Amino acid sequence: MTDLSVSPWLTRDEVAARLRIPKSTLESWAAERKGPPFGKFGRHVRYRLSDVIHWENVQVGDWQ
């Protein structure tokens, strides 16, 4: 089991690259309250890697 307290935080650019989608798609999803969950640190948006992985797995489950 993954220890969430040590899961690294990723930038929007890093998540976009991981998902192979434009950064603007993540921005749109955030405005629509869709996509992987994220946190804001001041004006900086970050995604916890464990949350992104969980979100990916849920999406794959929806395809099956």
N, C-alpha and C positions, 0 to 999 in steps of 0.2 A: 504494500500500500504506500502511496506517495505521501510524504509529510508536507502538507500545504504550507507550513511555515518556512520552508526552504525553497519553494517553487519560485523560480526567477520571474521577474516582470519583464515583458517585452514591449517594445515601442509599436506604434501602429504600422510603421514601415516594416518591422520584422514580422508582424502577423500577416500583413498583406503579402509579403514574400513567401511565407510559409504556406498560405492558402492559394498562392498564385492568382491573386485578384488585385485590381487597382486599389490603392489606398483610399480613393474617393468612395469606393463601395463600402468599406468599413465605416467611413464618415457618415454615409447615408444610413447604413444599418443602425448606427448609434443614435442618430436623430429619430429613427423609427422604432427604437427600442427592440431591435432585432440583432442577430449575430452574437458573437461571444461576449460574455460580460466583461466589463472593464472598470477601472478605477481612474479617478482624476487626482493628480497631485499638483495643485495649483492649476496651471494651464496645460499641464502635461497629461496625456492619456496613456495609460499602461494596461496591458492585459497579462494576467497571471498565466503562465504556461500551462499549469494544471487545468485551469478553466478552459483554455483554448482546446486542449486535448479532449476534455470531457465534451465540449460543444461539438468537436469534430465527430466523436463517436456517436453522439445522438443523431447527427445529420446522416451518418452512414446507416444507422439503424432505421431511419425513415425511408431509405431507398430500398431496403430489403423487403 
